[in-house]
Amino acid sequence: MNPKIEEVATKLLAEDRHKLTEVEKRFVRRLAERRIVSANVVREYEEHLTFGQRIADRIAEFGGSWTFIIIFLSSLVAWMAVNTILLRGGFDPYPYILLNLMLSCVAALQAPVIMMSQNRQAMKDRLRAEQDYEVNLKSEFEIMQLHEKVEALQAAYIQELRELERRQTIQLEEILALLEEREEDKTRSSSKIESTSLK
C-alpha cells in the first residue's frame, strides 16, 4: 500500500490500516489520492433503483399521505352508505364481508410495499451517515494539517525573532563598546587638556 496512505491512516485515525473499517479505508484512499470526499450519495443511490423500487416508493409515499387517508375514508363511508341506505340489501350488506376482504387485501399488499420502501430509506440513511463520517474525518484531517502549518509558521517566526534578537544584541554590544571607547577618548583628551593647561 502507498506509504502516504499508511501515514494518513496512522496519523488521523491512530490505527494500523489493517484495523480500519471499509468506510475508513475508502476515506484514507480518497484522501491520499487527493480526491473529493463529499458527494450526493442519495442521488447516486436513487439512480440505480429499478422501476419496481421506484413504484414501491411512490405507493408508500402516497399511502402515508393525508390525501390517501381522506380518499380511503371517503370510499369506506360511500361503500357503507350505498350498501346500507341507498340499496337496502345492496351487493355487500351489513357486516360488509366483501369490504372486509378488500381491506385485508389492501393491507396485505400495502404492508410489504411500505416495508420495502422503509428498507431503502434505511439504506439511504446509512449511506448518508457514512458520508457524514467521511466528511468529518476529512475536516479533522484538514484541521490537523492547518495546525501543523500554523505551528511550523510559529516556529519559523520564533526562530526569526531569536535571530533578530541575537543580531540586535551584537549591534547593541558594538554600540556600547563604541560609546565606552568614545567616553575613554573624551576622558583622555580632557585629561590631556587639563595637563596642558596646568603647564
Backbone bond lengths (Angstrom), bond angles and torsions (degrees), N, CA, C in turn:
res aa  C-N    CA-C-N  psi(-1)  N-CA   C-N-CA  omega(-1)  CA-C   N-CA-C  phi
1 M - - - 1.455 - - 1.519 108.94 -
2 N 1.306 114.92 151.40 1.452 122.95 179.76 1.535 110.19 -55.59
3 P 1.361 117.66 131.13 1.479 118.70 -179.80 1.520 111.92 -62.26
4 K 1.338 117.12 -29.62 1.468 120.44 178.15 1.526 109.66 -63.07
5 I 1.326 116.17 -41.68 1.470 120.27 179.01 1.522 109.73 -64.11
6 E 1.299 116.02 -42.98 1.473 121.14 178.36 1.524 110.26 -59.18
7 E 1.340 115.56 -42.92 1.464 120.79 -178.93 1.523 111.00 -65.14
8 V 1.346 116.18 -44.87 1.469 119.99 179.55 1.522 110.23 -62.30
9 A 1.319 117.08 -43.20 1.468 120.82 -177.72 1.519 110.97 -61.91
10 T 1.324 116.85 -45.59 1.461 118.70 -178.08 1.522 111.76 -74.37
11 K 1.333 116.46 -34.94 1.469 119.89 -177.11 1.520 111.22 -71.14
12 L 1.317 116.25 -49.51 1.460 119.96 -174.08 1.521 112.37 -81.96
13 L 1.300 116.70 -45.33 1.450 119.76 -172.50 1.518 113.16 -98.71
14 A 1.312 116.68 -5.97 1.471 122.47 -179.33 1.522 110.87 51.86
15 E 1.329 114.44 39.20 1.458 120.57 -178.80 1.522 109.31 -136.73
16 D 1.311 115.26 153.35 1.452 121.06 170.07 1.529 106.81 -72.77
17 R 1.321 117.73 144.58 1.463 120.05 -174.79 1.524 112.69 -61.32
18 H 1.320 118.26 -22.76 1.456 121.06 -179.72 1.525 112.01 -73.42
19 K 1.323 117.17 -19.29 1.465 121.19 -178.61 1.530 112.21 -94.59
20 L 1.323 118.08 -1.24 1.458 121.46 -176.05 1.527 111.24 -76.95
21 T 1.346 115.47 151.26 1.462 120.45 173.30 1.527 108.74 -76.37
22 E 1.332 115.92 170.10 1.474 119.71 179.94 1.530 110.74 -62.30
23 V 1.317 117.01 -39.08 1.474 120.64 179.21 1.525 109.49 -62.45
24 E 1.334 116.95 -44.64 1.462 120.44 -179.05 1.526 111.32 -66.86
25 K 1.346 117.06 -38.94 1.464 119.94 177.32 1.530 110.63 -62.79
26 R 1.336 115.96 -44.37 1.471 119.99 179.05 1.525 110.01 -61.77
27 F 1.331 116.13 -42.16 1.461 120.07 179.44 1.525 111.32 -62.68
28 V 1.323 117.03 -46.22 1.469 121.22 -178.12 1.533 109.83 -62.56
29 R 1.330 116.53 -41.50 1.473 119.56 177.63 1.524 111.05 -60.94
30 R 1.324 115.96 -47.49 1.471 119.85 -179.90 1.526 111.03 -61.84
31 L 1.312 115.61 -41.10 1.460 119.86 -178.42 1.523 111.07 -66.45
32 A 1.317 116.82 -44.05 1.464 120.56 -179.71 1.525 111.25 -66.12
33 E 1.327 116.02 -31.66 1.470 120.17 178.60 1.526 111.80 -87.00
34 R 1.350 116.05 0.83 1.456 123.54 -179.96 1.528 111.65 57.22
35 R 1.334 114.75 41.62 1.459 120.63 176.77 1.521 109.33 -97.03
36 I 1.304 116.06 156.72 1.459 121.61 179.50 1.526 109.12 -67.89
37 V 1.317 115.42 135.57 1.461 121.09 -177.88 1.527 110.73 -91.93
38 S 1.325 117.57 -37.41 1.459 120.01 -175.35 1.522 110.87 -79.77
39 A 1.322 115.07 145.62 1.461 122.37 178.65 1.520 108.15 -160.94
40 N 1.312 115.93 162.91 1.458 120.42 176.02 1.521 107.72 -89.10
41 V 1.321 116.49 86.92 1.460 121.15 -173.95 1.523 112.39 -68.16
42 V 1.327 117.94 -29.24 1.463 120.26 -179.48 1.525 109.58 -68.58
43 R 1.326 116.88 -43.06 1.468 119.98 178.76 1.524 110.03 -62.80
44 E 1.336 116.28 -43.87 1.463 120.05 178.05 1.526 110.59 -61.06
45 Y 1.322 117.65 -39.86 1.461 121.68 179.77 1.523 110.23 -66.76
46 E 1.336 116.85 -44.01 1.460 120.65 -177.42 1.522 112.39 -68.51
47 E 1.325 118.08 -24.69 1.465 120.56 177.96 1.524 111.13 -66.63
48 H 1.334 118.12 -22.71 1.460 121.85 -177.28 1.528 113.07 -100.41
49 L 1.336 117.81 8.43 1.460 120.19 178.37 1.526 110.27 -73.24
50 T 1.317 115.48 145.32 1.464 119.82 176.49 1.525 109.71 -80.14
51 F 1.332 115.64 169.36 1.460 120.15 179.04 1.528 110.35 -60.78
52 G 1.338 117.30 -43.09 1.469 121.72 179.47 1.521 112.32 -61.73
53 Q 1.323 116.54 -38.72 1.467 119.98 179.61 1.528 110.65 -67.98
54 R 1.313 116.57 -38.53 1.477 119.18 177.83 1.520 111.11 -66.04
55 I 1.335 116.70 -41.57 1.468 120.33 177.68 1.529 109.84 -62.45
56 A 1.332 117.03 -43.94 1.468 120.98 179.48 1.520 110.90 -60.25
57 D 1.327 117.23 -40.56 1.471 120.30 178.18 1.525 110.99 -64.44
58 R 1.329 116.82 -40.12 1.477 119.30 -179.85 1.536 110.79 -68.99
59 I 1.321 116.45 -39.57 1.470 119.64 178.11 1.530 109.83 -63.98
60 A 1.328 116.37 -43.68 1.469 119.76 179.40 1.525 110.47 -65.05
61 E 1.322 116.35 -37.79 1.468 120.12 178.78 1.530 110.37 -64.79
62 F 1.346 115.69 -43.69 1.467 119.40 178.96 1.521 110.80 -69.20
63 G 1.344 117.64 -39.38 1.463 121.70 -179.07 1.516 113.01 -65.81
64 G 1.314 117.44 -19.18 1.468 120.72 179.51 1.520 112.19 -105.36
65 S 1.326 116.93 25.02 1.467 119.31 -178.26 1.527 110.81 -113.06
66 W 1.324 115.40 162.05 1.456 120.76 176.94 1.519 110.90 -67.07
67 T 1.305 116.27 -30.07 1.469 119.74 178.20 1.525 109.65 -59.51
68 F 1.338 116.80 -47.08 1.470 120.94 179.24 1.527 110.06 -61.63
69 I 1.305 117.08 -45.56 1.471 120.41 -177.36 1.527 110.74 -61.22
70 I 1.320 116.66 -43.78 1.476 120.37 -179.21 1.529 110.52 -66.53
71 I 1.346 116.89 -45.19 1.466 120.29 178.77 1.527 110.15 -62.71
72 F 1.320 116.74 -43.41 1.461 121.24 -178.35 1.526 111.25 -63.87
73 L 1.327 116.92 -47.12 1.472 119.83 179.46 1.524 111.19 -65.05
74 S 1.313 116.61 -39.37 1.475 120.32 178.13 1.526 110.32 -62.60
75 S 1.329 116.61 -41.66 1.470 120.49 179.36 1.527 110.89 -63.91
76 L 1.338 116.56 -41.99 1.466 119.99 178.89 1.517 111.30 -62.56
77 V 1.316 116.12 -46.13 1.472 120.49 -179.76 1.528 109.68 -63.29
78 A 1.324 116.90 -42.84 1.470 120.16 179.56 1.528 110.47 -63.58
79 W 1.331 117.38 -43.92 1.478 121.68 179.66 1.528 110.04 -57.96
80 M 1.338 115.04 -48.34 1.462 118.75 -178.11 1.524 111.21 -66.98
81 A 1.334 116.69 -39.30 1.468 119.90 -179.86 1.522 110.67 -64.66
82 V 1.325 117.26 -44.92 1.464 120.83 -178.72 1.523 110.16 -62.98
83 N 1.337 117.16 -43.03 1.460 120.16 -175.27 1.528 113.66 -82.54
84 T 1.286 118.80 -15.78 1.458 120.25 -178.07 1.521 111.23 -105.09
85 I 1.302 117.31 -50.68 1.456 121.00 -171.31 1.530 111.46 -92.59
86 L 1.306 117.54 -51.59 1.453 120.91 -171.26 1.532 113.72 -77.08
87 L 1.304 117.03 -41.41 1.467 119.59 -174.62 1.525 113.32 -103.16
88 R 1.232 122.12 9.73 1.463 126.65 179.33 1.532 110.19 20.63
89 G 1.322 113.22 91.65 1.464 118.17 -177.05 1.519 109.99 82.68
90 G 1.352 117.21 38.99 1.467 123.73 -178.31 1.516 113.25 -60.40
91 F 1.317 115.22 -165.09 1.467 120.61 -175.01 1.525 112.98 -70.18
92 D 1.367 118.49 -15.47 1.474 121.54 176.98 1.531 108.11 -140.43
93 P 1.336 117.39 76.16 1.462 119.64 -176.31 1.536 111.72 -67.83
94 Y 1.330 113.09 164.91 1.464 120.13 176.82 1.511 108.05 -51.37
95 P 1.292 120.53 133.63 1.460 140.96 14.23 1.527 114.44 -90.75
96 Y 1.318 118.87 25.08 1.471 124.24 171.38 1.534 112.27 56.14
97 I 1.297 116.41 58.52 1.464 122.10 -178.08 1.528 110.67 -65.05
98 L 1.313 117.91 -42.65 1.470 120.54 179.35 1.536 110.68 -64.11
99 L 1.334 115.85 -39.34 1.466 120.24 177.70 1.532 110.54 -62.96
100 N 1.335 116.71 -42.67 1.475 120.77 177.32 1.526 110.98 -61.32
101 L 1.324 116.05 -40.92 1.466 120.18 178.79 1.528 110.42 -63.09
102 M 1.309 117.20 -44.32 1.474 121.30 179.69 1.532 111.06 -65.15
103 L 1.330 117.13 -41.73 1.469 120.46 178.52 1.528 110.84 -63.40
104 S 1.321 116.41 -39.63 1.473 120.14 178.04 1.519 110.61 -64.49
105 C 1.337 116.46 -41.89 1.475 120.05 178.52 1.528 111.03 -63.98
106 V 1.322 117.25 -43.50 1.472 120.62 178.63 1.522 109.70 -60.90
107 A 1.317 117.54 -45.03 1.465 121.23 -179.55 1.527 110.55 -65.20
108 A 1.344 116.44 -40.17 1.466 119.67 -179.24 1.526 111.30 -66.40
109 L 1.303 118.05 -34.16 1.467 121.01 179.01 1.532 112.22 -82.80
110 Q 1.299 115.47 -37.63 1.462 118.98 -175.59 1.534 112.09 -72.54
111 A 1.304 118.80 -35.41 1.469 121.59 -177.72 1.531 112.70 -59.92
112 P 1.347 120.34 -50.23 1.470 118.11 179.00 1.523 113.03 -65.29
113 V 1.336 116.58 -34.85 1.470 119.57 178.83 1.523 109.92 -63.29
114 I 1.320 117.06 -43.71 1.464 121.30 178.89 1.529 110.22 -65.67
115 M 1.337 116.95 -39.82 1.474 119.61 178.85 1.533 111.08 -65.01
116 M 1.345 117.17 -39.88 1.472 119.33 177.06 1.523 110.30 -61.29
117 S 1.316 115.45 -42.90 1.465 120.06 179.67 1.525 110.59 -64.74
118 Q 1.327 117.10 -40.20 1.466 120.50 178.15 1.530 111.42 -65.24
119 N 1.326 116.79 -37.12 1.469 119.86 176.68 1.524 110.95 -63.28
120 R 1.325 116.55 -41.60 1.475 119.35 177.58 1.524 110.55 -66.66
121 Q 1.314 117.04 -37.52 1.459 120.08 177.64 1.524 110.53 -64.51
122 A 1.330 116.70 -39.53 1.468 120.36 176.83 1.525 110.58 -63.35
123 M 1.337 116.89 -38.93 1.465 120.51 177.70 1.528 110.24 -64.50
124 K 1.330 116.95 -42.12 1.472 120.32 177.09 1.529 110.52 -60.87
125 D 1.329 116.00 -43.14 1.471 120.19 179.22 1.526 111.30 -62.78
126 R 1.337 116.77 -39.75 1.462 120.34 178.28 1.530 110.30 -65.24
127 L 1.331 116.43 -42.34 1.470 119.93 178.21 1.532 110.81 -62.74
128 R 1.336 115.90 -41.18 1.471 119.68 177.78 1.526 110.88 -62.98
129 A 1.338 116.20 -42.41 1.467 119.94 -179.74 1.531 110.56 -63.71
130 E 1.334 117.05 -42.40 1.462 119.78 177.70 1.529 110.51 -63.12
131 Q 1.339 115.73 -41.40 1.463 120.02 179.04 1.524 110.87 -63.68
132 D 1.315 116.39 -43.39 1.467 120.01 177.47 1.525 110.97 -60.74
133 Y 1.322 116.19 -40.89 1.464 120.70 179.06 1.526 110.33 -62.17
134 E 1.344 116.82 -44.50 1.469 120.12 179.05 1.528 111.15 -62.70
135 V 1.324 115.89 -43.40 1.471 119.58 179.85 1.526 110.21 -64.22
136 N 1.333 117.09 -40.59 1.463 120.26 177.59 1.527 111.43 -63.29
137 L 1.334 116.48 -41.55 1.466 119.75 177.14 1.527 110.53 -61.60
138 K 1.328 115.78 -43.38 1.465 119.43 -179.51 1.530 109.61 -62.97
139 S 1.325 116.51 -42.67 1.472 120.08 178.96 1.524 110.82 -60.83
140 E 1.331 116.40 -44.62 1.462 119.86 178.18 1.522 110.82 -61.00
141 F 1.323 116.55 -42.64 1.458 120.32 -179.70 1.526 110.65 -63.69
142 E 1.339 116.56 -44.02 1.465 120.24 179.27 1.529 110.69 -63.18
143 I 1.320 116.75 -39.77 1.466 120.29 178.12 1.527 110.37 -64.62
144 M 1.345 116.31 -40.77 1.466 119.52 177.46 1.528 110.72 -61.62
145 Q 1.331 116.20 -41.77 1.466 119.57 179.13 1.529 110.76 -65.07
146 L 1.332 116.37 -40.56 1.468 119.33 177.43 1.527 111.22 -62.59
147 H 1.339 116.08 -40.95 1.466 119.30 177.01 1.524 111.02 -60.32
148 E 1.323 115.76 -44.13 1.465 119.43 179.46 1.527 110.94 -61.97
149 K 1.330 116.42 -41.90 1.472 119.82 179.74 1.524 110.98 -64.92
150 V 1.333 116.21 -43.14 1.470 119.96 179.38 1.527 109.87 -64.21
151 E 1.333 116.22 -42.62 1.464 119.26 178.78 1.531 111.03 -63.81
152 A 1.335 117.22 -39.25 1.468 120.38 177.74 1.525 110.39 -65.06
153 L 1.343 116.30 -41.64 1.470 119.65 177.56 1.524 110.76 -63.97
154 Q 1.337 116.24 -41.28 1.454 119.36 178.49 1.521 111.35 -63.52
155 A 1.328 116.48 -42.48 1.453 120.32 179.43 1.529 110.30 -63.27
156 A 1.337 116.50 -42.92 1.471 119.92 178.44 1.526 110.54 -64.58
157 Y 1.325 116.35 -40.13 1.456 120.70 179.90 1.535 110.50 -65.80
158 I 1.335 115.77 -42.88 1.473 119.67 178.21 1.522 110.00 -63.05
159 Q 1.327 116.57 -42.16 1.467 120.52 178.34 1.526 110.18 -61.95
160 E 1.321 115.85 -42.34 1.464 120.32 178.99 1.528 110.72 -64.02
161 L 1.337 116.37 -41.71 1.474 119.99 177.48 1.526 111.65 -63.60
162 R 1.331 116.60 -39.40 1.464 119.14 178.40 1.524 110.84 -65.25
163 E 1.328 116.08 -40.34 1.467 119.93 178.21 1.524 109.89 -64.54
164 L 1.326 116.54 -42.58 1.465 120.96 177.80 1.529 110.14 -62.75
165 E 1.326 117.01 -42.35 1.470 121.25 177.97 1.530 110.63 -62.10
166 R 1.328 116.70 -42.73 1.467 120.71 179.04 1.535 110.63 -61.51
167 R 1.343 116.60 -44.56 1.471 119.71 179.89 1.529 111.27 -65.24
168 Q 1.347 115.12 -41.09 1.463 118.09 179.41 1.525 111.53 -66.83
169 T 1.314 116.48 -36.20 1.468 120.09 176.85 1.525 110.07 -62.50
170 I 1.335 116.41 -44.06 1.475 120.50 177.70 1.524 110.31 -61.30
171 Q 1.347 115.83 -44.43 1.461 119.75 179.65 1.531 110.87 -62.96
172 L 1.338 116.90 -41.49 1.461 119.81 178.81 1.532 111.24 -64.49
173 E 1.322 115.88 -40.03 1.463 119.15 177.46 1.527 110.71 -63.27
174 E 1.327 116.42 -39.70 1.468 119.95 177.80 1.521 110.81 -65.19
175 I 1.348 115.67 -42.10 1.475 119.70 178.95 1.524 109.90 -63.95
176 L 1.350 116.55 -43.59 1.467 119.71 178.45 1.535 111.10 -61.83
177 A 1.330 115.22 -40.42 1.473 118.87 178.51 1.522 110.09 -63.53
178 L 1.337 117.76 -41.95 1.470 121.42 177.78 1.530 110.66 -63.56
179 L 1.319 116.15 -42.86 1.466 119.92 179.74 1.531 110.76 -64.03
180 E 1.315 116.19 -42.71 1.458 119.36 178.14 1.526 110.55 -63.87
181 E 1.311 116.40 -39.97 1.462 120.70 178.96 1.530 110.49 -64.49
182 R 1.328 117.41 -42.23 1.465 120.84 177.36 1.521 110.80 -64.77
183 E 1.320 114.40 -39.96 1.469 118.37 179.27 1.528 109.68 -63.00
184 E 1.319 116.78 -41.72 1.462 120.68 177.59 1.517 110.60 -64.81
185 D 1.350 115.23 -41.16 1.476 118.89 177.59 1.521 110.34 -62.42
186 K 1.312 116.62 -42.00 1.469 119.98 178.95 1.523 110.01 -62.64
187 T 1.326 114.91 -44.04 1.452 119.19 -179.65 1.522 109.91 -62.91
188 R 1.302 119.46 -42.85 1.457 122.79 178.80 1.515 111.08 -65.43
189 S 1.321 116.06 -44.19 1.474 117.77 -178.63 1.527 110.96 -68.36
190 S 1.336 117.20 -37.03 1.454 117.78 177.40 1.527 111.26 -69.14
191 S 1.326 117.02 -34.16 1.462 117.77 176.64 1.521 110.30 -71.50
192 K 1.318 119.40 -31.65 1.468 121.67 175.23 1.501 110.48 -66.78
193 I 1.340 114.88 -41.54 1.443 118.76 -179.65 1.523 109.98 -65.54
194 E 1.276 117.45 -40.80 1.447 120.82 178.60 1.531 110.82 -65.88
195 S 1.276 115.05 -42.13 1.468 116.77 -179.88 1.529 110.73 -69.14
196 T 1.288 119.52 -34.40 1.458 120.34 176.69 1.531 110.07 -74.31
197 S 1.249 119.76 -32.33 1.459 120.89 179.37 1.526 110.05 -75.54
198 L 1.257 119.19 -25.61 1.445 122.22 177.27 1.521 111.15 -76.18
199 K 1.237 118.31 -24.83 1.446 121.78 -178.25 1.446 107.71 -79.33
